[in-house]
């Protein structure tokens, strides 16, 4: 019952920047964490960045110092600011939300539709 809509992907040259957005629907649930994952062809989906409801963040070593995850609670939205992009950042990026429905006792993961990021000259 948690719907996620992603935007912001595209084609960018090495060294460029993009900002991804992921907006969660309103509803009877509590969001406990939000994050971004990416998957390149032939590779496993990997964590890029995550942020907990308490504001703690976690980044993949490959993006530390270049990417920043943030939230706008009023808009129920998570962002990923990506700077100094490299060709190896090319992947489909997926928004992830860990939430608990009011009528449930456990958290579940919900996923966005994915947005393509291509870094190429």
N, C-alpha and C positions, 0 to 999 in steps of 0.2 A: 504493500500500500504506500510505499515511498517511491515517488517518481523523480528521476533525475534528468536534467537537460543540460548537455554540455555545449560549449561554444568556444571559439577563439583559435582553433587550429588553422593551419595553412602552410604555405611554402615561404621559407625565409633563408637568406644567405648566412653562411657561417659568420659568427660574431653578432648576429642580429638578436632580436628579442620578440617574444610573444607572451601574451597573457591568456591563460585558459580560465574559463568560468564554468561553474557547475551549480545550478540552482535546484534545490530540493523543493518538492511540493509541500504545501501546508497540509497538516493532518494530525491525527491522534497518535503521535510518536515522539520519542525523545532521542535526539541525536547525541551519541556519545563520542564519536570520532569521525573525522573526514580525511580523505586522502586521495592521492593520485598514484595510479599504476600505469605502466606502459608495457607494450608487447611489440617486439620487432619480429619480422618473419623468421620462422624457425627457432625462436627463442621462447623461453618461459616468461610469463607475465611477472614483472618485478615491481617492487615498491619504489616509488620515486620520492614521495614526501607524504607525511601524515601529521595531523594535529588533533590532539585530544580536546575534550570539552574543558579541561583545565588549562589549555593553552600550551601544553608540552608539544614540541615538534620533533620529528625524526626525518632524516634525509638519507638517501643513498649516498655512499661515498663519492660516486661519480658526479653528483650534482651539487655537492656542498660548496657554498660560496657563489654559486651561479643562480640557483633557483630559490624562490621564497614562497612558502605556503601561507595563506592568510584566510580569514573568514570575515564575513559581514553577517552577524547574527540577525540583524533586522531584516535582511533580505534572504536569510536561509541559504547563503551562498558561500562556496569555497573557491578560492582563486589559486592559480599557480603562475607566478611571475617567473619567466624563463629568460635569462640574460646570457650573453656570451655563448650562444648556441653552437653546438658542434654537429658534424654529420652523424656521429654515433648517437645523437639524441633522437634521430629519426625513428618514429614508432607511432602506433596508435595509443593514445593516452586515454585512460579510463578513470572516471571519477568513482570513488567508493565512499559510501556512507554506512557507518555502523549505527544502527538505531534499534530502539525497543518500542514496539507498539504498546499502547496503554493496557491492552487486554492480554498481553503476553508477559512471561517471566524472564525471557532470554533475549539477547541481542541477535540481530541478523544483519548480514551484509547485503547492501543494495548497490547496483552498478549502473552507471550511465551508459549511453549508447556507443561511446568512443568517438574521439576526434583525431584526425590524422595530422601529425606534425612532420614535415619534411624539411630537412636542413641540407641545402645543396647550393652550389654556385652555378 
